[in-house]
Amino acid sequence: MSITPSVRGMSAPRTTARLLLGGAMVFAGVAHLTFQRSEFQAQVPGWFPVDEDLTVLASGVVEIGLGAAFVALPRRRRTLGALLAAFFVAVFPGNVAQYLEGADAFGLDTDRARLVRLFFQPLLVLWALYGGGWLRRRD
């Protein structure tokens, strides 16, 4: 079964990227609110001025909203892709803090594992921009 573009000008790979990222965001958001809540709390930097649990709950709701919208509103994919990319940039300081503070979460229990993870955040930004239609080849 092939995935056909849901909006004119959307290639099948770009549509697939959008749907996969949107679905992953919804899953991550649900995880924030339920079964991995404590793991996400461990990632909130000590210097962040908002309660850890409130931060995790709010970011989970944002992830569910952005992910669901990215899937369900293909005509708004550019705006949503940009918002997702901005979200990934906004949470990056928490990932850096996890590395610097040596916080264990999600099996990232060594400095090396936490450092390697930092290099994946730019890939998420690019994925959101690609799925949103921002990154296009020039012919």
C-alpha positions as CSV (number, residue, x, y, z in Angstrom):
1,M,0.0,0.0,0.0
2,S,1.4,3.3,-0.9
3,I,0.8,6.6,0.8
4,T,-0.4,9.2,-1.6
5,P,0.2,12.8,-1.0
6,S,-2.7,14.4,0.7
7,V,-2.0,17.9,-0.6
8,R,-1.0,19.0,-4.0
9,G,2.7,19.3,-4.2
10,M,3.5,16.9,-1.4
11,S,5.6,14.0,-2.4
12,A,5.0,10.6,-0.9
13,P,8.3,10.6,1.0
14,R,7.5,14.0,2.5
15,T,4.0,13.0,3.4
16,T,5.4,9.8,5.0
17,A,7.9,11.9,7.0
18,R,5.1,14.2,8.1
19,L,2.9,11.4,9.2
20,L,5.6,9.5,11.0
21,L,6.9,12.5,12.9
22,G,3.4,13.6,13.8
23,G,2.6,10.1,15.1
24,A,5.8,10.0,17.0
25,M,5.0,13.3,18.6
26,V,1.6,12.1,19.7
27,F,3.1,9.0,21.2
28,A,5.8,11.0,23.0
29,G,3.2,13.4,24.3
30,V,1.1,10.6,25.7
31,A,4.3,9.1,27.3
32,H,4.8,12.5,29.0
33,L,1.4,12.3,30.5
34,T,1.4,8.6,31.5
35,F,4.0,5.8,31.6
36,Q,7.2,7.8,31.2
37,R,6.3,10.8,33.2
38,S,9.1,10.3,35.8
39,E,11.7,9.8,33.0
40,F,10.7,13.1,31.5
41,Q,10.8,14.8,34.9
42,A,14.4,13.7,35.3
43,Q,15.3,15.6,32.1
44,V,13.9,19.0,33.3
45,P,17.0,21.1,34.2
46,G,17.4,22.0,37.8
47,W,17.7,25.7,36.8
48,F,14.3,25.7,35.0
49,P,12.0,28.0,36.9
50,V,8.8,25.9,36.5
51,D,7.8,22.8,38.5
52,E,9.2,19.6,36.9
53,D,5.8,17.9,36.7
54,L,4.0,21.0,35.3
55,T,6.8,21.3,32.7
56,V,6.4,17.6,31.7
57,L,2.6,17.8,31.5
58,A,2.6,21.1,29.5
59,S,5.2,19.8,27.1
60,G,3.3,16.6,26.6
61,V,0.1,18.5,25.8
62,V,2.1,20.6,23.3
63,E,3.6,17.5,21.7
64,I,0.2,15.9,21.3
65,G,-1.3,19.0,19.8
66,L,1.5,19.7,17.4
67,G,1.8,16.0,16.4
68,A,-1.9,15.5,15.8
69,A,-2.2,18.8,13.9
70,F,0.8,17.8,11.7
71,V,-1.0,14.6,10.8
72,A,-4.5,15.9,10.5
73,L,-3.9,19.3,8.9
74,P,-1.7,18.8,5.8
75,R,-2.7,22.2,4.4
76,R,-1.1,23.8,7.4
77,R,2.1,21.6,7.2
78,R,4.5,24.5,6.6
79,T,3.3,26.4,9.7
80,L,3.2,23.2,11.8
81,G,6.6,22.0,10.5
82,A,8.1,25.4,11.5
83,L,6.4,25.2,15.0
84,L,7.7,21.6,15.5
85,A,11.2,22.7,14.5
86,A,11.0,25.6,17.0
87,F,9.7,23.2,19.7
88,F,12.8,21.0,19.1
89,V,15.0,24.0,19.4
90,A,13.2,25.2,22.5
91,V,13.7,21.9,24.4
92,F,17.3,21.5,23.3
93,P,18.7,23.3,26.4
94,G,17.1,20.6,28.5
95,N,19.0,18.0,26.5
96,V,22.2,19.9,27.0
97,A,21.4,20.2,30.8
98,Q,20.8,16.5,31.0
99,Y,24.3,16.0,29.5
100,L,26.0,18.6,31.7
101,E,24.2,17.5,34.9
102,G,24.7,13.8,34.2
103,A,21.0,13.1,34.7
104,D,20.0,9.5,33.9
105,A,16.8,9.1,31.9
106,F,15.7,6.8,29.0
107,G,18.7,4.6,29.4
108,L,21.1,7.5,28.9
109,D,23.2,6.6,31.8
110,T,26.6,7.6,30.5
111,D,28.1,10.9,29.4
112,R,28.8,9.4,26.0
113,A,25.2,8.3,25.5
114,R,23.9,11.7,26.6
115,L,26.4,13.5,24.3
116,V,25.5,11.3,21.3
117,R,21.8,12.2,21.9
118,L,22.5,15.9,21.4
119,F,23.4,15.3,17.8
120,F,20.0,13.8,17.1
121,Q,18.1,17.0,18.0
122,P,19.2,18.9,14.8
123,L,17.9,15.8,12.8
124,L,14.5,16.3,14.4
125,V,14.6,20.0,13.4
126,L,15.4,19.0,9.8
127,W,12.8,16.2,9.8
128,A,10.1,18.7,10.9
129,L,11.2,21.2,8.2
130,Y,11.3,18.5,5.6
131,G,7.9,17.1,6.5
132,G,6.5,20.7,6.6
133,G,7.7,21.3,3.0
134,W,10.4,23.8,3.9
135,L,13.4,21.9,2.5
136,R,13.0,21.5,-1.2
137,R,15.4,20.7,-4.0
138,R,16.0,23.5,-6.4
139,D,15.7,22.4,-10.0
